[in-house]
C-alpha cells in the first residue's frame, strides 16, 4: 500500500509524480521496482480523486504487464458510521485514515509506505521477509527503522515518529514530532508541546510498516477515538505512528523495529529535489538500478 494522497503543501506541488530518476522515474517507481524484486506481487495506491487521470496516465500505465497495480481514493467524507464531516474541514485526516481507505483492497499481509520516500532495496527485502511469515490474523506487526540524523532536511522542519524500543528491538513507545530540525548538537523538535532535544541517533519511523488485514479493525477503533476527541479541530491529524503506539501500549499488538543497510532519502521541500536526483544517480552509477527501470 503506497500512500500518495498527500497535498504536498510544503513541497509546492504533486511531488508524487515529479520525475526524479535519469529516465523520468518518480520515487514511487523505485519503490514498486524494489518491492517487486523483494517478492511483493500487488500494489495499491491511495490517492486523491482529483488527480486520478494524471496518476493513471503517468504512473499506473508504467506497471502494465509487470505487477498488479490499482488505486483507491482518500476523501474527507470517508468516515466511520456515526461521524460526519465537520463544516470547514479541508485538511486530510492523516495516515491512519489513508490506510483505512484501502482496507477493502487488501486481503494479505502488506507493507505500507509513503509515495515520496526512497527506502532502498534492502528495506523492502527485510520487510518482505518478515511479512512472509505472518498470517492474516496476526497482530505481530513490524516497521523499518531509520536513524533520525539521516532523515532530516537542510531546508526546513520535518515530521518524524521517534521510537523507543526494548532490548529485543520491539517498539515500546513512539512520539510523533512534527517540527524536527537539525542542530549543531543533533536535532530538536519545536512542536506545540515545546522544545524537545534529540541526539540525532534515535530510530525513527519513515512510515515503512508491515501489517496484516487484522490491523484494519484496530485502526478503525483508533480513528474513532481520535474523531470523538479531535474532529472539531480543523488541523488535527491521526497519524499511523500514533495509532501503532496506542496499539502497542494497550497490548493489542507488538511491533518489531527492523534494521536495514539501505539509506533513506526523500523530498519534503522543493529544494530537496536536487539531492534526491543526485542520490538516485549515484545508485544507478553503482549498478543498484538500471538507467531505465521499465525498459
C-alpha positions in Angstrom: 0.0 0.0 0.0 1.5 3.3 -1.1 0.1 6.5 0.4 0.1 9.1 -2.4 -2.7 11.4 -1.5 -0.7 14.0 0.4 -1.3 17.6 -0.5 2.4 18.4 -0.9 1.8 21.8 0.8 5.5 22.2 1.9 6.9 20.9 -1.4 4.7 23.2 -3.6 3.2 20.6 -6.0 2.4 17.0 -6.6 5.7 15.5 -5.7 4.3 12.0 -6.0 4.5 12.2 -9.8 7.6 14.5 -10.1 10.4 12.9 -12.2 13.5 12.1 -10.1 15.3 9.3 -12.0 17.5 9.5 -15.1 14.7 8.3 -17.3 11.9 10.3 -15.7 11.2 7.8 -12.9 9.4 9.0 -9.8 10.4 8.0 -6.3 7.4 5.6 -6.2 8.7 3.9 -9.4 11.7 2.9 -7.4 9.6 1.7 -4.5 7.5 -0.5 -6.8 10.6 -1.8 -8.5 12.2 -2.7 -5.2 9.0 -4.2 -3.9 8.6 -6.4 -6.9 12.1 -7.8 -6.7 11.6 -8.4 -2.9 8.6 -10.7 -3.7 5.6 -8.4 -3.4 3.0 -9.2 -6.0 0.5 -6.4 -5.9 0.5 -2.6 -5.3 -2.5 -0.5 -4.1 -2.1 3.3 -4.3 -4.1 5.6 -2.0 -4.7 8.8 -4.0 -6.9 11.8 -4.2 -9.7 11.5 -6.8 -8.8 14.9 -8.4 -5.6 13.6 -9.8 -6.7 10.1 -10.8 -6.5 10.7 -14.5 -2.9 12.1 -14.3 -1.9 9.3 -11.9 -3.3 6.5 -14.2 -1.7 8.0 -17.3 1.7 8.9 -15.8 2.2 6.3 -13.1 0.0 3.2 -13.3 0.5 2.8 -17.0 4.2 2.0 -16.4 3.3 -1.1 -14.4 1.1 -2.8 -17.0 2.3 -6.4 -17.5 4.9 -6.0 -14.7 2.9 -6.0 -11.5 -0.8 -5.9 -10.5 -1.4 -2.3 -9.6 -4.5 -0.2 -8.9 -5.7 2.8 -6.8 -8.2 3.6 -4.2 -9.3 7.0 -3.0 -9.0 9.0 0.1 -11.6 11.6 0.6 -12.5 13.7 3.7 -16.1 12.3 3.9 -15.0 8.7 4.2 -15.7 8.4 7.9 -16.9 5.6 10.2 -20.6 5.3 10.8 -21.9 7.8 13.3 -19.4 10.6 12.2 -20.0 13.4 9.7 -17.6 15.8 8.1 -17.2 19.0 10.2 -18.0 22.2 8.4 -14.9 23.9 7.1 -12.6 20.9 7.2 -10.2 20.9 4.2 -7.1 19.2 5.6 -6.8 15.4 5.2 -7.4 13.3 8.3 -3.9 11.8 8.3 -2.2 8.5 7.5 -4.3 6.3 9.8 -7.3 7.4 7.8 -5.4 6.9 4.5 -4.7 3.2 5.4 -8.3 2.7 6.3 -9.4 4.0 2.9 -7.6 1.0 1.4 -9.0 -1.7 3.6 -11.3 -3.2 1.0 -8.5 -3.7 -1.4 -6.1 -5.6 0.9 -6.6 -9.3 2.0 -3.0 -10.4 2.7 -0.1 -9.2 4.9 1.1 -5.9 3.4 3.7 -3.2 3.6 2.6 0.4 3.9 4.9 3.2 2.7 4.8 6.8 1.6 5.0 7.7 -2.1 7.6 10.4 -1.6 10.2 8.5 0.4 13.0 6.5 -1.1 13.6 3.4 1.1 16.1 1.3 -0.7 16.3 -2.3 -1.9 17.4 -3.8 1.4 14.5 -2.2 3.3 11.9 -4.0 1.1 13.8 -7.3 1.3 13.9 -7.1 5.1 10.3 -6.2 5.4 9.1 -8.7 2.8 10.9 -11.5 4.5 9.2 -10.6 7.8 5.7 -10.4 6.3 6.1 -13.8 4.5 5.9 -15.4 8.0 2.7 -13.7 9.1 -0.9 -15.0 9.0 -3.7 -12.6 8.0 -5.0 -12.7 11.7 -1.6 -11.9 13.2 -1.1 -8.7 15.3 2.7 -9.1 15.3 3.4 -6.0 13.2 6.8 -4.5 12.2 8.4 -1.4 10.9 11.7 -0.5 9.3 13.6 1.9 11.5 16.0 4.6 10.2 18.4 6.8 12.1 17.0 10.3 12.7 20.0 12.3 11.6 20.0 10.6 8.2 16.4 11.6 7.6 16.5 15.4 8.1 16.1 18.1 5.5 18.5 21.0 5.2 15.7 23.2 4.0 13.2 23.2 6.9 11.5 21.2 9.6 10.1 17.7 9.1 7.7 15.3 10.9 9.2 12.2 12.4 7.9 9.3 14.5 10.7 8.9 17.2 10.8 5.4 18.5 11.7 3.8 21.9 12.5 0.1 21.9 13.1 -2.7 24.4 16.3 -4.8 24.5 14.7 -7.2 22.0 14.2 -4.5 19.4 10.4 -4.2 19.9 8.6 -0.9 19.9 7.6 0.3 23.4 6.6 3.9 22.5 6.6 6.3 19.6 6.3 10.1 19.6 5.1 11.9 16.5 7.2 15.1 16.4 6.1 17.5 13.7 8.8 20.2 13.6 12.1 18.5 13.8 15.2 20.2 12.5 19.0 19.6 12.6 21.1 21.4 15.2 24.8 21.5 15.9 24.3 19.0 18.7 22.0 16.7 16.9 18.3 17.7 16.4 15.4 19.2 18.2 11.6 19.5 17.8 9.9 22.8 18.3 6.3 21.5 18.2 3.3 22.6 20.3 4.5 20.8 23.4 7.7 22.9 23.5 11.3 22.2 22.5 12.4 18.5 22.6 16.2 18.0 22.4 17.3 14.9 20.4 20.7 13.3 19.8 20.0 12.5 16.1 20.8 8.9 16.7 17.2 7.9 17.6 15.5 5.3 15.5 12.6 6.9 13.6 9.6 5.7 11.6 9.6 6.8 8.0 6.2 5.2 7.5 7.5 1.9 6.3 5.3 -0.5 8.2 4.4 -4.2 8.0 0.8 -5.1 8.8 -1.8 -7.8 8.3 -5.5 -7.2 7.5 -6.2 -7.7 11.2 -4.9 -4.1 11.7 -7.9 -2.5 9.9 -10.3 -3.2 12.7 -7.8 -2.0 15.2 -7.1 1.2 13.3 -10.8 1.8 12.9 -11.0 1.9 16.7 -8.1 4.3 17.0 -9.6 6.6 14.4 -13.0 6.6 16.1 -11.3 7.6 19.3 -9.4 10.4 17.5 -12.6 11.7 15.9 -14.5 11.6 19.2 -11.9 13.9 20.7 -10.4 15.9 17.8 -12.9 16.0 15.0 -13.7 19.7 15.6 -10.0 20.7 15.4 -9.5 21.8 11.8 -5.8 20.8 11.5 -5.6 17.8 13.8 -4.5 14.5 12.1 -4.4 10.9 13.1 -1.0 9.5 12.3 -0.1 5.9 11.9 2.8 6.1 14.4 0.3 7.5 16.9 -2.1 4.6 16.3 0.5 1.9 16.4 1.9 3.3 19.6 -1.6 3.2 21.1 -2.0 -0.5 20.0 1.4 -1.4 21.4 0.9 0.3 24.8 -2.6 -1.2 25.2 -1.3 -4.7 24.5 -3.3 -5.2 21.3 -0.3 -5.6 19.1 3.5 -5.9 19.0 5.8 -4.1 16.6 9.3 -5.2 15.8 11.7 -2.5 14.7 13.6 -3.9 11.8 17.0 -2.5 10.8 18.2 -2.1 7.2 21.5 -1.3 5.5 19.7 0.9 3.0 19.8 4.7 3.1 16.6 6.7 3.2 16.1 10.0 1.4 13.1 12.0 0.4 11.6 15.3 -0.9 9.9 17.3 1.8 10.7 20.6 0.2 11.2 21.6 -3.5 14.9 22.3 -2.7 15.3 18.6 -1.7 14.7 17.5 -5.3 18.3 18.0 -6.5 19.6 16.0 -3.5 17.2 13.1 -4.4 18.2 13.2 -8.0 21.9 13.1 -7.2 21.3 10.2 -4.7 19.4 8.2 -7.3 22.0 8.9 -10.0 24.8 7.6 -7.6 22.8 4.4 -7.0 22.3 3.9 -10.8 26.1 4.6 -11.3 26.9 1.9 -8.7 24.7 -0.6 -10.5 21.9 -0.8 -7.9 19.3 0.2 -10.5 19.2 0.2 -14.3 19.3 3.6 -16.1 15.7 2.9 -17.2 13.6 1.0 -14.7 10.9 -0.1 -17.0 12.8 -0.5 -20.3 
